[in-house]
Amino acid sequence: MPKLSSISASLLLAAGLATAADHRPNIVFILADDLGWKDVGYQGSDFMETPNIDRLAKEGMVFTAGYAAAGNCMPSRACLLSGNYTPRHGVYAVGSTERGPKTEMRLVPIPNKSGLARENITMADALKAAGYVTGIFGKWHLAGPDGALPGEQGFDVVFQSNGGWSRKEADNPKGIYSLTKAACEFMEINKDRPFFLYLPHYAIHSALQARASSLAKFQAKPPGQQHHNALYAACTYDLDDGVGILLKKLADLGLEKTTLVVFTSDNGGTQQSSQEPLRGNKGGYYEGGIREPFVVRWPGITKPGARCDVPVINVDLYPTFLAVAGAALPAGKVLDGESLLPLFKGERALQRQSIFWHFPGYLDVPVIRGRQLDVATGFRTRPISVIRKGDWKLHLFHEEWQLDGGRANLSKNHAVELYNLKDDLGERNNLADTNPAKRDDLLDDLLTWQKSAKALMPSEPNPKFAPGAVKLRVGKRKGSGQIPERDRE
């Protein structure tokens, strides 16, 4: 990967790849790591401060129901870059889908892919083919044995994207400022031609880092009722500062009015940050694990201060960017999302009815206010599929579905949870038994989608499962599911 001292040479080399007369809109896509829905100022955090993200929200459009397509990092990134839900690429987790106490797994999980396959054409591949100069500045996280490097998947310029930012630098926590500086250089060199800039930050992912001045600011600030972790807030504040530097550079270059800016996060906040009223955190499929800050700004297209409550998901960004660029869908490429351009322009609906999630495995380390069984046995999530349709959301738990009688025994096996998010954003009131008509409607749609997407369902009973241990631990563990401050991918 290029070092900062040589980044300008790499950028200049890439600058010759596009035609100077091309004035199509630029695309800047900023992706935070582990930033929760409630971790930004415009969402009402009582301790965090994110003035630049808040300004972006005031100048652009906020999607109040913006989602990641997976509950943790690697699968979410695979989804957004490929435009595909997890069944199409097989990246379900980081490392393994068999994470946690083996004796408490009732099913043998579907194996995980370690990266995004080269043959899966990314949004960068498609935009590069359409004449855009493409650059990634930050975290790739998809180059395992089953995957490929970003330079092999459509990016002309690659900076600091193959590992994590573990170095502690007083003036550059989590690499925020070196990544932002390189991204600004990229924009300046390519200001006269269309570019796609992907800035996936390492912040605010653990281990948390912040500038000394930022940490002192929040250590001196009175704690809020919900948020009070000074280092978490300081790291978020520095991330926001990086966003501000990038936005200022766009304005200084005269590119502000001709650039679409998208800001979101790869998954929900960690257990270090309560996402109430949302339930759960990173790694789970309650709202706190998948609902994200989601802001777009495109002057002349989006109205300042606009809000949209239509559910959108990160697989929608691929077709959206193609539409913005006037680019063709690559031959043979199947996309699971839908272009958001109609919503940008103020229309209030999309063609689709539902969005989906599929995770056929296990993730350890429970979340705040998770499912009681998961909290008791040490999991963030067990195998699950989820559908959101309108205001309604249904969770299908694979263990109970596959092993406890499936649909014929729904009244007893607890295989399904149903929530009306309009009335119950915190997913506290399970309506699966009291509204069977709505339950069956969503369940039918979910099962139809699973079949069409060829979503693999774990079905083999785990021979190491010890049911007595599960019952014992469930009986002994009570409470809200508050978890010590620790984080796992």
Secondary structure, DSSP 8 states (H G I E B T S, - for coil): ---GGGHHHHHHHHHTTS-TT----EEEEEEESS--TTSSGGGT-SS---HHHHHHHHHSEEETTEE-SSSSHHHHHHHHHHT--HHHH---SSS-SB-S-GGG--B------SB--TTS--HHHHHHHTT-EEEEES----BSTTS--GGGTT-SEEES-SS------TTSGGGHHHHHHHHHHHHHHTTTS-EEEEEE--TTSSS----HHHHHHHHSS---SS---HHHHHHHHHHHHHHHHHHHHHHHTT-GGGEEEEEEESS---TTS--TTS---TTSSSHHHHEE-EEEE-BTTB-TTEEE-S-EEGGGHHHHHHHHHT----TT----S---HHHHTT----S--EEEEEE-SBEES--TT--HHHHHHTEEE-SEEEEEETTEEEEEEHHHHHHS-GGGGHHHH--EEEEETTT-TT-----TTT-HHHHHHHHHHHHHHHHHTT-----SB-TT--HHHHHHHHHH--SS----S----
